[in-house]
């Protein structure tokens, strides 16, 4: 186990890297803790959760909504959870988002921690304190920023992931490389997905590197007034297509990154050869680079993005691989750029 600590707004968060789910009972008061997980994860790991109270929710993004939160809150009340209780989100990004949100609003906030069980969860979704839910097709539009007490990373939990969930998670890894780490991008170009799946040490180093990238950005700008917006590279258009076409998050972000690269070429001078490098890496890791989507419909959803202020939106562009910038783009101009993308 490796221990890492980051401080966000005066609150210290402990990362237990390369740890084990079985050690959870040594990190929280078992008799006062409630594990929130989904049906898929519970079926796989119920045997390791003895002694914990559990709330099991349906699996899938379509359940990341207020109705699921209401169910969790009702269960916490039924269990007589109080301000000394501890919530643990055990699962992928949907579970940790919901668990963190429910814990943040129950009794105006009780302590919580995460055990992410997917690549996406371990490199991105569980990190940074964003906890929220969707409202219909509008992703993460209801939520809070509140940090967990800890995040426990058990890389052995990834062994049972289906292949598409490995691919799904690598979209966020590629995103981090694009915006912050040209050397990481070069490493990804040299390797393939199977290399990380088969080499535990290589995977552990990759996860730590991504934890450092995201945590470092968030620690400097927890409430997204500046550089934290860089983490939204590929997400503005990606979120707009994700729920419309029921894509996995990483697949939608991949489409969004391709679109953002194209727009970067027009607006920030991102070179064609570097655009092609990004597309090649996305394909190398099994991610889609093309989707024939309804541009008008996607733009209508995009207008409700949280990064919109009046008639402008903060859009993340690449200048070079490893160097991203945030630029306000008028909605009218962005609509034109989206319309031209497949012309």
C-alpha positions in Angstrom: 0.0 0.0 0.0 1.1 3.5 -0.8 -0.3 6.5 1.1 -0.9 9.9 -0.6 -2.5 13.0 0.9 -3.9 16.0 -0.8 -5.4 19.1 0.8 -8.5 20.7 -0.6 -9.8 24.0 0.9 -8.1 23.0 4.2 -9.5 19.4 4.2 -7.1 16.6 3.8 -8.1 13.6 1.7 -6.1 10.3 2.1 -5.5 8.1 -0.9 -4.8 4.5 -0.1 -3.1 3.4 -3.4 -2.7 -0.2 -4.3 -4.6 -1.3 -1.2 -7.2 -4.0 -0.6 -11.0 -3.9 -0.2 -10.5 -6.3 2.8 -8.6 -3.5 4.7 -11.7 -1.3 4.7 -12.8 -2.6 8.1 -9.6 -1.1 9.5 -10.3 2.4 8.1 -13.9 3.0 9.2 -16.1 2.2 12.2 -17.9 -0.9 10.8 -20.9 -0.7 13.1 -21.5 2.9 12.1 -20.8 2.6 8.4 -23.2 2.1 5.4 -21.9 0.9 2.1 -23.8 2.1 -1.0 -23.2 0.0 -4.0 -25.0 -1.3 -7.1 -26.4 -4.7 -7.9 -23.5 -5.8 -10.1 -20.8 -4.9 -7.6 -22.8 -6.3 -4.7 -23.1 -9.7 -6.5 -19.3 -9.8 -7.0 -18.2 -8.7 -3.6 -21.0 -9.4 -1.1 -18.8 -11.9 0.7 -16.2 -9.3 1.6 -18.8 -6.9 3.1 -19.7 -8.9 6.2 -20.6 -6.7 9.1 -21.4 -3.6 7.1 -24.9 -2.3 6.5 -25.5 -2.0 2.7 -27.8 -0.1 0.4 -27.9 -1.7 -3.0 -29.1 0.4 -6.0 -29.8 -0.5 -9.6 -26.8 -0.4 -11.9 -26.5 2.1 -14.7 -26.4 5.8 -15.6 -30.1 5.9 -16.0 -30.5 5.5 -12.2 -28.2 8.4 -11.4 -31.2 10.6 -10.5 -33.2 12.1 -7.6 -35.4 9.0 -7.2 -32.3 6.9 -6.4 -31.1 9.5 -4.0 -34.5 9.6 -2.3 -34.3 5.8 -1.9 -30.9 6.1 -0.3 -32.0 8.8 2.1 -35.1 6.8 3.1 -32.8 3.8 3.8 -30.4 5.9 5.9 -33.3 7.2 8.0 -34.6 3.6 8.4 -31.2 2.5 9.6 -31.2 5.4 12.0 -28.0 6.8 10.6 -26.8 9.9 12.5 -24.1 12.6 12.1 -21.4 10.1 13.3 -22.3 7.6 10.6 -20.0 7.0 7.7 -21.1 6.3 4.1 -18.8 4.4 1.7 -19.5 4.4 -2.1 -18.3 1.1 -3.5 -18.6 1.0 -7.3 -18.0 2.9 -10.5 -18.5 6.6 -11.2 -22.2 6.5 -11.0 -22.2 4.9 -7.5 -19.5 7.3 -6.1 -21.3 10.3 -7.5 -24.6 9.3 -6.0 -23.1 8.1 -2.6 -21.1 11.3 -2.2 -24.2 13.4 -3.0 -26.5 11.5 -0.7 -23.9 11.8 2.2 -23.5 15.5 1.5 -27.1 16.3 1.9 -28.1 13.8 4.6 -28.3 15.8 7.9 -26.5 18.6 6.1 -23.5 16.4 5.5 -22.0 13.2 7.0 -18.6 11.7 6.4 -18.0 9.5 3.4 -15.3 7.7 1.5 -15.0 5.9 -1.8 -13.8 2.5 -3.1 -13.9 2.9 -6.9 -14.1 -0.4 -8.8 -13.6 0.7 -12.3 -10.7 2.4 -14.3 -12.9 5.4 -14.8 -13.6 5.6 -11.1 -10.0 5.2 -10.1 -8.5 7.8 -12.4 -11.2 10.3 -12.5 -14.8 10.0 -11.2 -14.0 9.4 -7.5 -11.4 12.2 -7.3 -12.0 15.9 -6.8 -15.1 16.2 -4.7 -17.8 16.6 -7.4 -20.9 14.6 -6.3 -24.1 14.9 -8.3 -26.9 13.5 -10.3 -28.5 14.0 -13.6 -31.8 15.6 -14.4 -33.2 13.8 -17.5 -30.7 14.3 -20.3 -28.8 17.0 -18.4 -25.7 15.4 -16.8 -24.5 16.3 -13.3 -26.6 19.5 -13.3 -27.6 18.9 -9.6 -24.8 18.4 -7.2 -22.3 19.7 -4.6 -18.5 19.9 -4.3 -17.6 18.1 -1.1 -14.5 16.0 -0.5 -14.4 12.4 0.8 -12.4 11.4 3.8 -10.5 8.9 1.8 -10.3 7.0 -1.5 -9.2 3.3 -1.4 -7.7 2.0 -4.6 -7.8 -1.8 -5.0 -6.4 -2.6 -8.4 -7.4 -6.3 -8.1 -11.1 -5.1 -8.4 -10.4 -4.2 -12.0 -9.7 -7.8 -12.9 -13.4 -8.6 -13.2 -14.1 -5.6 -15.5 -15.5 -6.4 -18.9 -13.2 -5.2 -21.7 -15.5 -2.3 -22.7 -15.2 -0.8 -19.2 -11.4 -0.8 -19.5 -11.7 1.0 -22.8 -14.3 3.4 -21.2 -11.8 4.4 -18.5 -8.9 5.0 -20.8 -10.8 7.9 -22.3 -10.1 9.9 -19.1 -6.5 8.8 -19.0 -6.0 10.1 -22.6 -7.8 13.3 -21.6 -5.4 13.9 -18.7 -2.4 13.3 -21.1 -3.9 15.7 -23.7 -4.4 18.6 -21.3 -1.4 18.2 -18.8 1.2 15.6 -19.6 2.8 15.2 -23.0 5.1 12.5 -21.6 2.1 10.4 -20.5 0.7 10.8 -24.0 3.9 9.5 -25.5 3.8 6.5 -23.1 0.2 5.8 -24.2 1.4 5.9 -27.8 4.1 3.3 -27.1 1.8 0.9 -25.2 -1.5 -0.8 -25.8 -4.3 -1.6 -23.4 -3.2 -5.2 -22.9 0.2 -4.0 -21.6 -1.6 -2.2 -18.7 -4.0 -5.1 -18.1 -1.1 -7.6 -17.8 1.4 -5.6 -15.9 0.3 -4.8 -12.3 3.2 -2.4 -11.7 2.7 -0.5 -14.9 -1.1 -0.2 -14.1 -0.4 1.0 -10.6 2.0 3.7 -11.9 -0.5 4.8 -14.5 -3.3 5.2 -11.9 -1.0 7.1 -9.5 0.1 9.4 -12.3 -3.6 10.2 -13.2 -4.5 10.6 -9.5 -1.7 13.2 -9.3 -2.8 15.0 -12.4 -6.4 15.4 -11.4 -5.7 16.0 -7.7 -3.1 18.6 -8.5 -5.5 20.6 -10.7 -8.3 20.4 -8.2 -6.2 21.3 -5.2 -5.4 24.6 -6.9 -8.9 25.3 -8.1 -11.4 23.2 -6.1 -14.5 25.2 -7.1 -13.8 25.5 -10.8 -13.1 29.2 -11.2 -10.1 28.6 -13.4 -7.9 25.7 -14.3 -10.2 23.0 -13.1 -12.3 23.7 -16.2 -9.4 22.1 -18.1 -10.6 18.7 -16.9 -13.7 19.2 -19.0 -11.7 18.7 -22.2 -14.0 16.7 -24.5 -16.9 16.8 -22.0 -18.9 19.8 -23.3 -20.0 18.0 -26.5 -19.3 14.6 -25.0 -22.0 15.1 -22.3 -24.4 16.4 -24.8 -24.1 13.2 -26.9 -23.8 10.8 -23.9 -27.4 10.6 -22.7 -28.9 11.4 -26.1 -27.4 8.3 -27.6 -27.0 6.3 -24.4 -23.2 5.9 -24.8 -20.8 4.9 -22.1 -19.2 8.0 -20.6 -15.7 7.4 -22.0 -17.0 6.6 -25.5 -18.9 9.9 -25.5 -15.9 11.8 -24.1 -13.8 10.3 -26.9 -16.3 11.7 -29.5 -16.1 15.0 -27.6 -12.4 15.1 -27.7 -12.3 14.5 -31.4 -14.8 17.4 -31.8 -12.7 19.6 -29.4 -9.5 18.8 -31.4 -11.3 19.9 -34.6 -12.5 23.2 -33.0 -9.0 23.7 -31.5 -7.6 23.5 -35.0 -9.8 26.4 -36.0 -9.7 28.5 -32.8 -6.4 27.9 -31.1 -4.1 26.7 -34.0 -3.9 23.1 -32.8 -1.9 21.5 -35.7 -3.3 18.8 -37.9 -0.5 16.3 -37.2 -1.2 16.6 -33.5 -4.9 16.2 -34.1 -4.1 13.0 -35.9 -1.9 11.8 -33.0 -4.9 12.2 -30.6 -7.3 10.4 -33.0 -4.7 7.6 -33.4 -4.3 7.0 -29.7 -8.1 7.0 -29.1 -8.4 4.3 -31.8 -5.4 2.4 -30.4 -7.3 2.0 -27.1 -10.5 1.0 -28.8 -12.4 4.2 -28.4 -14.7 5.6 -31.1 -13.7 8.7 -33.1 -16.8 9.2 -35.1 -20.5 9.5 -34.4 -23.1 10.8 -36.8 -25.1 12.8 -34.3 -27.9 15.3 -34.6 -25.9 18.5 -34.4 -29.0 20.7 -33.7 -30.2 18.4 -30.9 -26.8 18.2 -29.3 -26.3 21.9 -29.4 -29.7 22.5 -27.7 -28.5 20.2 -24.9 -25.1 21.8 -24.8 -26.7 25.2 -24.2 -27.7 24.0 -20.7 -24.1 23.0 -19.9 -22.9 24.3 -16.4 -20.0 26.1 -18.1 -22.4 28.4 -20.0 -22.6 32.0 -18.8 -25.3 34.0 -20.6 -24.4 33.7 -24.3 -20.9 32.3 -23.9 -19.4 29.0 -22.9 -16.0 28.2 -21.5 -14.6 25.7 -23.9 -11.4 23.7 -23.4 -9.0 23.8 -26.4 -5.6 22.3 -27.1 -2.7 24.4 -28.3 -0.4 21.4 -28.2 -0.6 17.9 -26.7 0.0 18.5 -23.0 -1.1 22.1 -23.1 -4.8 23.0 -22.9 -6.4 26.5 -22.6 -9.8 27.7 -21.7 -11.5 30.1 -24.0 -14.9 31.7 -23.9 -16.7 31.1 -27.2 -20.0 32.8 -28.1 -22.8 30.2 -28.5 -23.5 31.4 -32.0 -19.9 30.8 -33.0 -19.8 27.4 -31.3 -23.0 26.4 -33.1 -21.3 27.3 -36.5 -18.2 25.4 -35.6 -20.2 22.3 -34.7 -22.3 22.5 -37.9 -19.1 22.7 -40.0 -17.4 19.7 -38.3 -18.7 17.0 -40.7 -19.1 19.3 -43.7 
